[in-house]
Amino acid sequence: MESMIGLYKTECIRTRVFHAGQYKTIADVEYATAGWADWCNNRRLRGALGMIIPSEVRHPHYAALIPQEQPA
């Protein structure tokens, strides 16, 4: 948990990537946090997955779980 909080602070709060300018309101922080969480969960390259994005693993995994109709 601590490393995720550290990543959040480094990548979201201390940069201007997810929000332009100063954070003036709680809504500014919430908006930047939503953008960072979306990027982190859906588009960030993951070393543990072989430097691919999670959806490239997730979609084939769930597709394999859907039962396929077998010819009779």
PDB file of N, CA, C, O and CB in Angstrom:
ATOM      1  N   MET A   1       0.827  -1.192   0.000  1.00  0.00           N
ATOM      2  CA  MET A   1       0.000   0.000   0.000  1.00  0.00           C
ATOM      3  C   MET A   1       0.872   1.256   0.000  1.00  0.00           C
ATOM      4  O   MET A   1       0.574   2.222  -0.703  1.00  0.00           O
ATOM      5  CB  MET A   1      -0.941  -0.002   1.211  1.00  0.00           C
ATOM      6  N   GLU A   2       1.941   1.241   0.784  1.00  0.00           N
ATOM      7  CA  GLU A   2       2.778   2.430   0.855  1.00  0.00           C
ATOM      8  C   GLU A   2       3.417   2.759  -0.481  1.00  0.00           C
ATOM      9  O   GLU A   2       3.558   3.934  -0.820  1.00  0.00           O
ATOM     10  CB  GLU A   2       3.848   2.250   1.900  1.00  0.00           C
ATOM     11  N   SER A   3       3.808   1.745  -1.251  1.00  0.00           N
ATOM     12  CA  SER A   3       4.423   2.039  -2.539  1.00  0.00           C
ATOM     13  C   SER A   3       3.395   2.609  -3.519  1.00  0.00           C
ATOM     14  O   SER A   3       3.747   3.441  -4.355  1.00  0.00           O
ATOM     15  CB  SER A   3       5.068   0.777  -3.121  1.00  0.00           C
ATOM     16  N   MET A   4       2.145   2.181  -3.434  1.00  0.00           N
ATOM     17  CA  MET A   4       1.100   2.734  -4.298  1.00  0.00           C
ATOM     18  C   MET A   4       0.831   4.189  -3.927  1.00  0.00           C
ATOM     19  O   MET A   4       0.633   5.023  -4.811  1.00  0.00           O
ATOM     20  CB  MET A   4      -0.200   1.900  -4.190  1.00  0.00           C
ATOM     21  N   ILE A   5       0.821   4.503  -2.643  1.00  0.00           N
ATOM     22  CA  ILE A   5       0.641   5.891  -2.221  1.00  0.00           C
ATOM     23  C   ILE A   5       1.817   6.737  -2.700  1.00  0.00           C
ATOM     24  O   ILE A   5       1.632   7.874  -3.134  1.00  0.00           O
ATOM     25  CB  ILE A   5       0.499   5.984  -0.681  1.00  0.00           C
ATOM     26  N   GLY A   6       3.020   6.185  -2.621  1.00  0.00           N
ATOM     27  CA  GLY A   6       4.198   6.889  -3.107  1.00  0.00           C
ATOM     28  C   GLY A   6       4.126   7.152  -4.597  1.00  0.00           C
ATOM     29  O   GLY A   6       4.467   8.243  -5.053  1.00  0.00           O
ATOM     30  N   LEU A   7       3.681   6.156  -5.364  1.00  0.00           N
ATOM     31  CA  LEU A   7       3.509   6.353  -6.803  1.00  0.00           C
ATOM     32  C   LEU A   7       2.474   7.431  -7.081  1.00  0.00           C
ATOM     33  O   LEU A   7       2.674   8.281  -7.949  1.00  0.00           O
ATOM     34  CB  LEU A   7       3.097   5.042  -7.481  1.00  0.00           C
ATOM     35  N   TYR A   8       1.376   7.398  -6.350  1.00  0.00           N
ATOM     36  CA  TYR A   8       0.314   8.399  -6.525  1.00  0.00           C
ATOM     37  C   TYR A   8       0.848   9.805  -6.277  1.00  0.00           C
ATOM     38  O   TYR A   8       0.614  10.718  -7.069  1.00  0.00           O
ATOM     39  CB  TYR A   8      -0.867   8.108  -5.576  1.00  0.00           C
ATOM     40  N   LYS A   9       1.567   9.967  -5.172  1.00  0.00           N
ATOM     41  CA  LYS A   9       2.111  11.289  -4.858  1.00  0.00           C
ATOM     42  C   LYS A   9       3.106  11.746  -5.914  1.00  0.00           C
ATOM     43  O   LYS A   9       3.084  12.905  -6.328  1.00  0.00           O
ATOM     44  CB  LYS A   9       2.780  11.277  -3.487  1.00  0.00           C
ATOM     45  N   THR A  10       3.974  10.847  -6.351  1.00  0.00           N
ATOM     46  CA  THR A  10       5.004  11.201  -7.319  1.00  0.00           C
ATOM     47  C   THR A  10       4.423  11.462  -8.696  1.00  0.00           C
ATOM     48  O   THR A  10       4.776  12.451  -9.339  1.00  0.00           O
ATOM     49  CB  THR A  10       6.040  10.108  -7.402  1.00  0.00           C
ATOM     50  N   GLU A  11       3.538  10.590  -9.156  1.00  0.00           N
ATOM     51  CA  GLU A  11       3.043  10.665 -10.530  1.00  0.00           C
ATOM     52  C   GLU A  11       1.844  11.602 -10.697  1.00  0.00           C
ATOM     53  O   GLU A  11       1.656  12.175 -11.770  1.00  0.00           O
ATOM     54  CB  GLU A  11       2.669   9.289 -11.002  1.00  0.00           C
ATOM     55  N   CYS A  12       1.051  11.759  -9.672  1.00  0.00           N
ATOM     56  CA  CYS A  12      -0.178  12.546  -9.817  1.00  0.00           C
ATOM     57  C   CYS A  12      -0.076  13.907  -9.126  1.00  0.00           C
ATOM     58  O   CYS A  12      -0.299  14.941  -9.754  1.00  0.00           O
ATOM     59  CB  CYS A  12      -1.364  11.772  -9.252  1.00  0.00           C
ATOM     60  N   ILE A  13       0.253  13.907  -7.868  1.00  0.00           N
ATOM     61  CA  ILE A  13       0.189  15.136  -7.087  1.00  0.00           C
ATOM     62  C   ILE A  13       1.364  16.066  -7.365  1.00  0.00           C
ATOM     63  O   ILE A  13       1.175  17.277  -7.473  1.00  0.00           O
ATOM     64  CB  ILE A  13       0.140  14.807  -5.616  1.00  0.00           C
ATOM     65  N   ARG A  14       2.569  15.523  -7.482  1.00  0.00           N
ATOM     66  CA  ARG A  14       3.752  16.373  -7.640  1.00  0.00           C
ATOM     67  C   ARG A  14       4.082  16.737  -9.078  1.00  0.00           C
ATOM     68  O   ARG A  14       5.102  17.379  -9.328  1.00  0.00           O
ATOM     69  CB  ARG A  14       4.925  15.697  -7.039  1.00  0.00           C
ATOM     70  N   THR A  15       3.246  16.343 -10.027  1.00  0.00           N
ATOM     71  CA  THR A  15       3.484  16.687 -11.424  1.00  0.00           C
ATOM     72  C   THR A  15       2.284  17.450 -11.970  1.00  0.00           C
ATOM     73  O   THR A  15       1.285  17.635 -11.276  1.00  0.00           O
ATOM     74  CB  THR A  15       3.756  15.419 -12.268  1.00  0.00           C
ATOM     75  N   ARG A  16       2.390  17.876 -13.181  1.00  0.00           N
ATOM     76  CA  ARG A  16       1.287  18.570 -13.855  1.00  0.00           C
ATOM     77  C   ARG A  16       0.688  17.687 -14.958  1.00  0.00           C
ATOM     78  O   ARG A  16      -0.014  18.188 -15.837  1.00  0.00           O
ATOM     79  CB  ARG A  16       1.778  19.916 -14.451  1.00  0.00           C
ATOM     80  N   VAL A  17       0.959  16.394 -14.916  1.00  0.00           N
ATOM     81  CA  VAL A  17       0.502  15.486 -15.966  1.00  0.00           C
ATOM     82  C   VAL A  17      -1.023  15.325 -15.942  1.00  0.00           C
ATOM     83  O   VAL A  17      -1.663  15.335 -16.993  1.00  0.00           O
ATOM     84  CB  VAL A  17       1.178  14.118 -15.813  1.00  0.00           C
ATOM     85  N   PHE A  18      -1.590  15.181 -14.779  1.00  0.00           N
ATOM     86  CA  PHE A  18      -3.018  14.900 -14.665  1.00  0.00           C
ATOM     87  C   PHE A  18      -3.851  16.127 -14.296  1.00  0.00           C
ATOM     88  O   PHE A  18      -5.074  16.039 -14.186  1.00  0.00           O
ATOM     89  CB  PHE A  18      -3.236  13.825 -13.642  1.00  0.00           C
ATOM     90  N   HIS A  19      -3.194  17.262 -14.107  1.00  0.00           N
ATOM     91  CA  HIS A  19      -3.911  18.491 -13.781  1.00  0.00           C
ATOM     92  C   HIS A  19      -3.021  19.673 -14.131  1.00  0.00           C
ATOM     93  O   HIS A  19      -1.846  19.703 -13.766  1.00  0.00           O
ATOM     94  CB  HIS A  19      -4.324  18.527 -12.275  1.00  0.00           C
ATOM     95  N   ALA A  20      -3.574  20.630 -14.830  1.00  0.00           N
ATOM     96  CA  ALA A  20      -2.803  21.817 -15.192  1.00  0.00           C
ATOM     97  C   ALA A  20      -2.851  22.834 -14.056  1.00  0.00           C
ATOM     98  O   ALA A  20      -3.919  23.115 -13.513  1.00  0.00           O
ATOM     99  CB  ALA A  20      -3.340  22.442 -16.503  1.00  0.00           C
ATOM    100  N   GLY A  21      -1.711  23.374 -13.707  1.00  0.00           N
ATOM    101  CA  GLY A  21      -1.658  24.431 -12.699  1.00  0.00           C
ATOM    102  C   GLY A  21      -1.734  23.911 -11.278  1.00  0.00           C
ATOM    103  O   GLY A  21      -1.589  22.716 -11.020  1.00  0.00           O
ATOM    104  N   GLN A  22      -1.966  24.839 -10.364  1.00  0.00           N
ATOM    105  CA  GLN A  22      -2.041  24.520  -8.934  1.00  0.00           C
ATOM    106  C   GLN A  22      -3.356  23.825  -8.596  1.00  0.00           C
ATOM    107  O   GLN A  22      -4.378  24.041  -9.248  1.00  0.00           O
ATOM    108  CB  GLN A  22      -1.888  25.796  -8.089  1.00  0.00           C
ATOM    109  N   TYR A  23      -3.305  22.993  -7.570  1.00  0.00           N
ATOM    110  CA  TYR A  23      -4.539  22.421  -7.031  1.00  0.00           C
ATOM    111  C   TYR A  23      -5.149  23.483  -6.117  1.00  0.00           C
ATOM    112  O   TYR A  23      -4.557  23.850  -5.102  1.00  0.00           O
ATOM    113  CB  TYR A  23      -4.271  21.057  -6.251  1.00  0.00           C
ATOM    114  N   LYS A  24      -6.328  23.974  -6.479  1.00  0.00           N
ATOM    115  CA  LYS A  24      -6.956  25.031  -5.695  1.00  0.00           C
ATOM    116  C   LYS A  24      -8.126  24.532  -4.861  1.00  0.00           C
ATOM    117  O   LYS A  24      -8.459  25.126  -3.836  1.00  0.00           O
ATOM    118  CB  LYS A  24      -7.421  26.132  -6.603  1.00  0.00           C
ATOM    119  N   THR A  25      -8.749  23.444  -5.299  1.00  0.00           N
ATOM    120  CA  THR A  25      -9.910  22.915  -4.573  1.00  0.00           C
ATOM    121  C   THR A  25      -9.780  21.401  -4.457  1.00  0.00           C
ATOM    122  O   THR A  25      -8.952  20.774  -5.118  1.00  0.00           O
ATOM    123  CB  THR A  25     -11.245  23.300  -5.288  1.00  0.00           C
ATOM    124  N   ILE A  26     -10.609  20.845  -3.611  1.00  0.00           N
ATOM    125  CA  ILE A  26     -10.674  19.390  -3.473  1.00  0.00           C
ATOM    126  C   ILE A  26     -11.104  18.771  -4.797  1.00  0.00           C
ATOM    127  O   ILE A  26     -10.641  17.687  -5.150  1.00  0.00           O
ATOM    128  CB  ILE A  26     -11.651  18.982  -2.338  1.00  0.00           C
ATOM    129  N   ALA A  27     -11.975  19.441  -5.527  1.00  0.00           N
ATOM    130  CA  ALA A  27     -12.435  18.932  -6.822  1.00  0.00           C
ATOM    131  C   ALA A  27     -11.263  18.801  -7.794  1.00  0.00           C
ATOM    132  O   ALA A  27     -11.243  17.872  -8.602  1.00  0.00           O
ATOM    133  CB  ALA A  27     -13.518  19.859  -7.414  1.00  0.00           C
ATOM    134  N   ASP A  28     -10.288  19.707  -7.735  1.00  0.00           N
ATOM    135  CA  ASP A  28      -9.099  19.608  -8.587  1.00  0.00           C
ATOM    136  C   ASP A  28      -8.323  18.327  -8.281  1.00  0.00           C
ATOM    137  O   ASP A  28      -7.887  17.624  -9.192  1.00  0.00           O
ATOM    138  CB  ASP A  28      -8.190  20.841  -8.393  1.00  0.00           C
ATOM    139  N   VAL A  29      -8.157  18.034  -7.008  1.00  0.00           N
ATOM    140  CA  VAL A  29      -7.439  16.819  -6.597  1.00  0.00           C
ATOM    141  C   VAL A  29      -8.234  15.583  -6.989  1.00  0.00           C
ATOM    142  O   VAL A  29      -7.656  14.601  -7.455  1.00  0.00           O
ATOM    143  CB  VAL A  29      -7.174  16.824  -5.072  1.00  0.00           C
ATOM    144  N   GLU A  30      -9.549  15.616  -6.806  1.00  0.00           N
ATOM    145  CA  GLU A  30     -10.390  14.479  -7.178  1.00  0.00           C
ATOM    146  C   GLU A  30     -10.327  14.216  -8.679  1.00  0.00           C
ATOM    147  O   GLU A  30     -10.244  13.062  -9.100  1.00  0.00           O
ATOM    148  CB  GLU A  30     -11.839  14.725  -6.748  1.00  0.00           C
ATOM    149  N   TYR A  31     -10.366  15.269  -9.485  1.00  0.00           N
ATOM    150  CA  TYR A  31     -10.301  15.113 -10.939  1.00  0.00           C
ATOM    151  C   TYR A  31      -8.958  14.512 -11.360  1.00  0.00           C
ATOM    152  O   TYR A  31      -8.915  13.591 -12.175  1.00  0.00           O
ATOM    153  CB  TYR A  31     -10.520  16.472 -11.635  1.00  0.00           C
ATOM    154  N   ALA A  32      -7.870  15.033 -10.804  1.00  0.00           N
ATOM    155  CA  ALA A  32      -6.546  14.503 -11.122  1.00  0.00           C
ATOM    156  C   ALA A  32      -6.415  13.056 -10.656  1.00  0.00           C
ATOM    157  O   ALA A  32      -5.823  12.232 -11.353  1.00  0.00           O
ATOM    158  CB  ALA A  32      -5.453  15.367 -10.479  1.00  0.00           C
ATOM    159  N   THR A  33      -6.958  12.745  -9.492  1.00  0.00           N
ATOM    160  CA  THR A  33      -6.893  11.379  -8.963  1.00  0.00           C
ATOM    161  C   THR A  33      -7.664  10.417  -9.859  1.00  0.00           C
ATOM    162  O   THR A  33      -7.199   9.304 -10.106  1.00  0.00           O
ATOM    163  CB  THR A  33      -7.448  11.327  -7.529  1.00  0.00           C
ATOM    164  N   ALA A  34      -8.820  10.819 -10.343  1.00  0.00           N
ATOM    165  CA  ALA A  34      -9.602   9.960 -11.239  1.00  0.00           C
ATOM    166  C   ALA A  34      -8.829   9.685 -12.525  1.00  0.00           C
ATOM    167  O   ALA A  34      -8.814   8.553 -13.010  1.00  0.00           O
ATOM    168  CB  ALA A  34     -10.963  10.611 -11.565  1.00  0.00           C
ATOM    169  N   GLY A  35      -8.192  10.702 -13.074  1.00  0.00           N
ATOM    170  CA  GLY A  35      -7.386  10.511 -14.286  1.00  0.00           C
ATOM    171  C   GLY A  35      -6.203   9.598 -14.044  1.00  0.00           C
ATOM    172  O   GLY A  35      -5.901   8.733 -14.867  1.00  0.00           O
ATOM    173  N   TRP A  36      -5.529   9.787 -12.911  1.00  0.00           N
ATOM    174  CA  TRP A  36      -4.381   8.937 -12.576  1.00  0.00           C
ATOM    175  C   TRP A  36      -4.823   7.497 -12.350  1.00  0.00           C
ATOM    176  O   TRP A  36      -4.171   6.573 -12.836  1.00  0.00           O
ATOM    177  CB  TRP A  36      -3.659   9.470 -11.324  1.00  0.00           C
ATOM    178  N   ALA A  37      -5.914   7.288 -11.627  1.00  0.00           N
ATOM    179  CA  ALA A  37      -6.395   5.930 -11.357  1.00  0.00           C
ATOM    180  C   ALA A  37      -6.781   5.226 -12.653  1.00  0.00           C
ATOM    181  O   ALA A  37      -6.490   4.041 -12.818  1.00  0.00           O
ATOM    182  CB  ALA A  37      -7.597   5.963 -10.394  1.00  0.00           C
ATOM    183  N   ASP A  38      -7.428   5.930 -13.570  1.00  0.00           N
ATOM    184  CA  ASP A  38      -7.781   5.338 -14.857  1.00  0.00           C
ATOM    185  C   ASP A  38      -6.520   4.940 -15.620  1.00  0.00           C
ATOM    186  O   ASP A  38      -6.427   3.826 -16.136  1.00  0.00           O
ATOM    187  CB  ASP A  38      -8.628   6.321 -15.693  1.00  0.00           C
ATOM    188  N   TRP A  39      -5.558   5.846 -15.690  1.00  0.00           N
ATOM    189  CA  TRP A  39      -4.301   5.559 -16.380  1.00  0.00           C
ATOM    190  C   TRP A  39      -3.570   4.391 -15.712  1.00  0.00           C
ATOM    191  O   TRP A  39      -3.100   3.475 -16.387  1.00  0.00           O
ATOM    192  CB  TRP A  39      -3.401   6.811 -16.400  1.00  0.00           C
ATOM    193  N   CYS A  40      -3.482   4.433 -14.395  1.00  0.00           N
ATOM    194  CA  CYS A  40      -2.750   3.400 -13.653  1.00  0.00           C
ATOM    195  C   CYS A  40      -3.383   2.022 -13.832  1.00  0.00           C
ATOM    196  O   CYS A  40      -2.669   1.030 -13.983  1.00  0.00           O
ATOM    197  CB  CYS A  40      -2.695   3.755 -12.166  1.00  0.00           C
ATOM    198  N   ASN A  41      -4.694   1.950 -13.817  1.00  0.00           N
ATOM    199  CA  ASN A  41      -5.386   0.664 -13.896  1.00  0.00           C
ATOM    200  C   ASN A  41      -5.571   0.142 -15.309  1.00  0.00           C
ATOM    201  O   ASN A  41      -5.718  -1.065 -15.500  1.00  0.00           O
ATOM    202  CB  ASN A  41      -6.715   0.776 -13.250  1.00  0.00           C
ATOM    203  N   ASN A  42      -5.567   1.021 -16.307  1.00  0.00           N
ATOM    204  CA  ASN A  42      -5.926   0.591 -17.658  1.00  0.00           C
ATOM    205  C   ASN A  42      -4.861   0.780 -18.727  1.00  0.00           C
ATOM    206  O   ASN A  42      -4.843   0.030 -19.703  1.00  0.00           O
ATOM    207  CB  ASN A  42      -7.122   1.308 -18.076  1.00  0.00           C
ATOM    208  N   ARG A  43      -3.969   1.763 -18.574  1.00  0.00           N
ATOM    209  CA  ARG A  43      -3.034   2.058 -19.658  1.00  0.00           C
ATOM    210  C   ARG A  43      -1.563   2.020 -19.279  1.00  0.00           C
ATOM    211  O   ARG A  43      -0.703   2.132 -20.152  1.00  0.00           O
ATOM    212  CB  ARG A  43      -3.339   3.383 -20.205  1.00  0.00           C
ATOM    213  N   ARG A  44      -1.258   1.866 -18.021  1.00  0.00           N
ATOM    214  CA  ARG A  44       0.127   1.852 -17.573  1.00  0.00           C
ATOM    215  C   ARG A  44       0.778   0.517 -17.911  1.00  0.00           C
ATOM    216  O   ARG A  44       0.190  -0.539 -17.677  1.00  0.00           O
ATOM    217  CB  ARG A  44       0.211   2.123 -16.063  1.00  0.00           C
ATOM    218  N   LEU A  45       1.988   0.559 -18.461  1.00  0.00           N
ATOM    219  CA  LEU A  45       2.710  -0.677 -18.753  1.00  0.00           C
ATOM    220  C   LEU A  45       3.086  -1.368 -17.446  1.00  0.00           C
ATOM    221  O   LEU A  45       3.538  -0.721 -16.501  1.00  0.00           O
ATOM    222  CB  LEU A  45       3.977  -0.391 -19.605  1.00  0.00           C
ATOM    223  N   ARG A  46       2.898  -2.665 -17.398  1.00  0.00           N
ATOM    224  CA  ARG A  46       3.175  -3.440 -16.182  1.00  0.00           C
ATOM    225  C   ARG A  46       4.332  -4.400 -16.422  1.00  0.00           C
ATOM    226  O   ARG A  46       4.259  -5.265 -17.296  1.00  0.00           O
ATOM    227  CB  ARG A  46       1.918  -4.220 -15.730  1.00  0.00           C
ATOM    228  N   GLY A  47       5.387  -4.248 -15.655  1.00  0.00           N
ATOM    229  CA  GLY A  47       6.541  -5.124 -15.768  1.00  0.00           C
ATOM    230  C   GLY A  47       6.203  -6.566 -15.446  1.00  0.00           C
ATOM    231  O   GLY A  47       6.727  -7.485 -16.076  1.00  0.00           O
ATOM    232  N   ALA A  48       5.326  -6.772 -14.467  1.00  0.00           N
ATOM    233  CA  ALA A  48       4.948  -8.131 -14.082  1.00  0.00           C
ATOM    234  C   ALA A  48       4.158  -8.835 -15.177  1.00  0.00           C
ATOM    235  O   ALA A  48       4.061 -10.062 -15.184  1.00  0.00           O
ATOM    236  CB  ALA A  48       4.136  -8.103 -12.800  1.00  0.00           C
ATOM    237  N   LEU A  49       3.594  -8.067 -16.099  1.00  0.00           N
ATOM    238  CA  LEU A  49       2.830  -8.648 -17.199  1.00  0.00           C
ATOM    239  C   LEU A  49       3.636  -8.705 -18.493  1.00  0.00           C
ATOM    240  O   LEU A  49       3.093  -9.017 -19.553  1.00  0.00           O
ATOM    241  CB  LEU A  49       1.557  -7.855 -17.423  1.00  0.00           C
ATOM    242  N   GLY A  50       4.935  -8.402 -18.408  1.00  0.00           N
ATOM    243  CA  GLY A  50       5.757  -8.417 -19.612  1.00  0.00           C
ATOM    244  C   GLY A  50       5.727  -7.098 -20.362  1.00  0.00           C
ATOM    245  O   GLY A  50       5.839  -7.073 -21.587  1.00  0.00           O
ATOM    246  N   MET A  51       5.575  -5.997 -19.627  1.00  0.00           N
ATOM    247  CA  MET A  51       5.546  -4.641 -20.188  1.00  0.00           C
ATOM    248  C   MET A  51       4.407  -4.452 -21.192  1.00  0.00           C
ATOM    249  O   MET A  51       4.593  -3.882 -22.267  1.00  0.00           O
ATOM    250  CB  MET A  51       6.878  -4.328 -20.860  1.00  0.00           C
ATOM    251  N   ILE A  52       3.228  -4.944 -20.816  1.00  0.00           N
ATOM    252  CA  ILE A  52       2.018  -4.692 -21.600  1.00  0.00           C
ATOM    253  C   ILE A  52       0.975  -4.082 -20.675  1.00  0.00           C
ATOM    254  O   ILE A  52       1.122  -4.105 -19.453  1.00  0.00           O
ATOM    255  CB  ILE A  52       1.481  -6.008 -22.269  1.00  0.00           C
ATOM    256  N   ILE A  53      -0.070  -3.542 -21.265  1.00  0.00           N
ATOM    257  CA  ILE A  53      -1.120  -2.930 -20.456  1.00  0.00           C
ATOM    258  C   ILE A  53      -2.070  -4.006 -19.938  1.00  0.00           C
ATOM    259  O   ILE A  53      -2.232  -5.043 -20.581  1.00  0.00           O
ATOM    260  CB  ILE A  53      -1.895  -1.870 -21.274  1.00  0.00           C
ATOM    261  N   PRO A  54      -2.696  -3.779 -18.793  1.00  0.00           N
ATOM    262  CA  PRO A  54      -3.563  -4.794 -18.199  1.00  0.00           C
ATOM    263  C   PRO A  54      -4.677  -5.286 -19.111  1.00  0.00           C
ATOM    264  O   PRO A  54      -5.009  -6.470 -19.064  1.00  0.00           O
ATOM    265  CB  PRO A  54      -4.163  -4.258 -16.957  1.00  0.00           C
ATOM    266  N   SER A  55      -5.266  -4.435 -19.935  1.00  0.00           N
ATOM    267  CA  SER A  55      -6.382  -4.879 -20.776  1.00  0.00           C
ATOM    268  C   SER A  55      -5.936  -5.912 -21.804  1.00  0.00           C
ATOM    269  O   SER A  55      -6.747  -6.726 -22.246  1.00  0.00           O
ATOM    270  CB  SER A  55      -7.016  -3.686 -21.485  1.00  0.00           C
ATOM    271  N   GLU A  56      -4.664  -5.895 -22.193  1.00  0.00           N
ATOM    272  CA  GLU A  56      -4.177  -6.901 -23.139  1.00  0.00           C
ATOM    273  C   GLU A  56      -4.114  -8.291 -22.503  1.00  0.00           C
ATOM    274  O   GLU A  56      -4.069  -9.298 -23.208  1.00  0.00           O
ATOM    275  CB  GLU A  56      -2.795  -6.505 -23.663  1.00  0.00           C
ATOM    276  N   VAL A  57      -4.112  -8.339 -21.195  1.00  0.00           N
ATOM    277  CA  VAL A  57      -4.163  -9.621 -20.480  1.00  0.00           C
ATOM    278  C   VAL A  57      -5.602  -9.927 -20.077  1.00  0.00           C
ATOM    279  O   VAL A  57      -6.054 -11.069 -20.149  1.00  0.00           O
ATOM    280  CB  VAL A  57      -3.241  -9.596 -19.225  1.00  0.00           C
ATOM    281  N   ARG A  58      -6.306  -8.892 -19.655  1.00  0.00           N
ATOM    282  CA  ARG A  58      -7.658  -9.055 -19.125  1.00  0.00           C
ATOM    283  C   ARG A  58      -8.637  -9.574 -20.177  1.00  0.00           C
ATOM    284  O   ARG A  58      -9.389 -10.508 -19.899  1.00  0.00           O
ATOM    285  CB  ARG A  58      -8.157  -7.735 -18.572  1.00  0.00           C
ATOM    286  N   HIS A  59      -8.647  -8.995 -21.372  1.00  0.00           N
ATOM    287  CA  HIS A  59      -9.629  -9.378 -22.393  1.00  0.00           C
ATOM    288  C   HIS A  59      -9.500 -10.843 -22.807  1.00  0.00           C
ATOM    289  O   HIS A  59     -10.514 -11.542 -22.818  1.00  0.00           O
ATOM    290  CB  HIS A  59      -9.476  -8.489 -23.616  1.00  0.00           C
ATOM    291  N   PRO A  60      -8.315 -11.346 -23.149  1.00  0.00           N
ATOM    292  CA  PRO A  60      -8.216 -12.770 -23.488  1.00  0.00           C
ATOM    293  C   PRO A  60      -8.568 -13.682 -22.314  1.00  0.00           C
ATOM    294  O   PRO A  60      -9.144 -14.753 -22.509  1.00  0.00           O
ATOM    295  CB  PRO A  60      -6.814 -13.089 -23.972  1.00  0.00           C
ATOM    296  N   HIS A  61      -8.221 -13.257 -21.090  1.00  0.00           N
ATOM    297  CA  HIS A  61      -8.531 -14.066 -19.914  1.00  0.00           C
ATOM    298  C   HIS A  61     -10.040 -14.244 -19.759  1.00  0.00           C
ATOM    299  O   HIS A  61     -10.525 -15.364 -19.598  1.00  0.00           O
ATOM    300  CB  HIS A  61      -7.940 -13.423 -18.650  1.00  0.00           C
ATOM    301  N   TYR A  62     -10.782 -13.130 -19.809  1.00  0.00           N
ATOM    302  CA  TYR A  62     -12.226 -13.221 -19.645  1.00  0.00           C
ATOM    303  C   TYR A  62     -12.897 -13.874 -20.850  1.00  0.00           C
ATOM    304  O   TYR A  62     -13.920 -14.541 -20.699  1.00  0.00           O
ATOM    305  CB  TYR A  62     -12.810 -11.843 -19.415  1.00  0.00           C
ATOM    306  N   ALA A  63     -12.341 -13.693 -22.025  1.00  0.00           N
ATOM    307  CA  ALA A  63     -12.896 -14.358 -23.210  1.00  0.00           C
ATOM    308  C   ALA A  63     -12.768 -15.868 -23.078  1.00  0.00           C
ATOM    309  O   ALA A  63     -13.642 -16.607 -23.531  1.00  0.00           O
ATOM    310  CB  ALA A  63     -12.186 -13.873 -24.493  1.00  0.00           C
ATOM    311  N   ALA A  64     -11.684 -16.331 -22.459  1.00  0.00           N
ATOM    312  CA  ALA A  64     -11.491 -17.764 -22.267  1.00  0.00           C
ATOM    313  C   ALA A  64     -12.470 -18.330 -21.237  1.00  0.00           C
ATOM    314  O   ALA A  64     -12.760 -19.526 -21.258  1.00  0.00           O
ATOM    315  CB  ALA A  64     -10.056 -18.047 -21.835  1.00  0.00           C
ATOM    316  N   LEU A  65     -12.973 -17.500 -20.351  1.00  0.00           N
ATOM    317  CA  LEU A  65     -13.922 -17.963 -19.316  1.00  0.00           C
ATOM    318  C   LEU A  65     -15.342 -18.094 -19.848  1.00  0.00           C
ATOM    319  O   LEU A  65     -16.157 -18.807 -19.263  1.00  0.00           O
ATOM    320  CB  LEU A  65     -13.914 -17.005 -18.131  1.00  0.00           C
ATOM    321  N   ILE A  66     -15.649 -17.416 -20.949  1.00  0.00           N
ATOM    322  CA  ILE A  66     -16.995 -17.493 -21.519  1.00  0.00           C
ATOM    323  C   ILE A  66     -17.144 -18.819 -22.252  1.00  0.00           C
ATOM    324  O   ILE A  66     -16.392 -19.103 -23.184  1.00  0.00           O
ATOM    325  CB  ILE A  66     -17.271 -16.294 -22.480  1.00  0.00           C
ATOM    326  N   PRO A  67     -18.108 -19.626 -21.838  1.00  0.00           N
ATOM    327  CA  PRO A  67     -18.249 -20.937 -22.499  1.00  0.00           C
ATOM    328  C   PRO A  67     -18.617 -20.780 -23.971  1.00  0.00           C
ATOM    329  O   PRO A  67     -19.495 -19.994 -24.326  1.00  0.00           O
ATOM    330  CB  PRO A  67     -19.316 -21.788 -21.785  1.00  0.00           C
ATOM    331  N   GLN A  68     -17.944 -21.528 -24.801  1.00  0.00           N
ATOM    332  CA  GLN A  68     -18.212 -21.512 -26.238  1.00  0.00           C
ATOM    333  C   GLN A  68     -19.172 -22.635 -26.573  1.00  0.00           C
ATOM    334  O   GLN A  68     -19.077 -23.735 -26.028  1.00  0.00           O
ATOM    335  CB  GLN A  68     -16.903 -21.647 -27.057  1.00  0.00           C
ATOM    336  N   GLU A  69     -20.104 -22.345 -27.482  1.00  0.00           N
ATOM    337  CA  GLU A  69     -21.031 -23.384 -27.900  1.00  0.00           C
ATOM    338  C   GLU A  69     -20.273 -24.432 -28.715  1.00  0.00           C
ATOM    339  O   GLU A  69     -19.469 -24.106 -29.587  1.00  0.00           O
ATOM    340  CB  GLU A  69     -22.204 -22.782 -28.722  1.00  0.00           C
ATOM    341  N   GLN A  70     -20.549 -25.680 -28.410  1.00  0.00           N
ATOM    342  CA  GLN A  70     -19.894 -26.777 -29.103  1.00  0.00           C
ATOM    343  C   GLN A  70     -20.814 -27.289 -30.197  1.00  0.00           C
ATOM    344  O   GLN A  70     -22.026 -27.362 -29.998  1.00  0.00           O
ATOM    345  CB  GLN A  70     -19.517 -27.913 -28.121  1.00  0.00           C
ATOM    346  N   PRO A  71     -20.262 -27.644 -31.346  1.00  0.00           N
ATOM    347  CA  PRO A  71     -21.114 -28.198 -32.403  1.00  0.00           C
ATOM    348  C   PRO A  71     -21.726 -29.530 -31.950  1.00  0.00           C
ATOM    349  O   PRO A  71     -21.073 -30.321 -31.270  1.00  0.00           O
ATOM    350  CB  PRO A  71     -20.300 -28.395 -33.711  1.00  0.00           C
ATOM    351  N   ALA A  72     -22.963 -29.765 -32.327  1.00  0.00           N
ATOM    352  CA  ALA A  72     -23.661 -30.994 -31.900  1.00  0.00           C
ATOM    353  C   ALA A  72     -23.391 -32.132 -32.842  1.00  0.00           C
ATOM    354  O   ALA A  72     -23.896 -33.236 -32.637  1.00  0.00           O
ATOM    355  CB  ALA A  72     -25.161 -30.761 -31.805  1.00  0.00           C
TER     356      ALA A  72
END
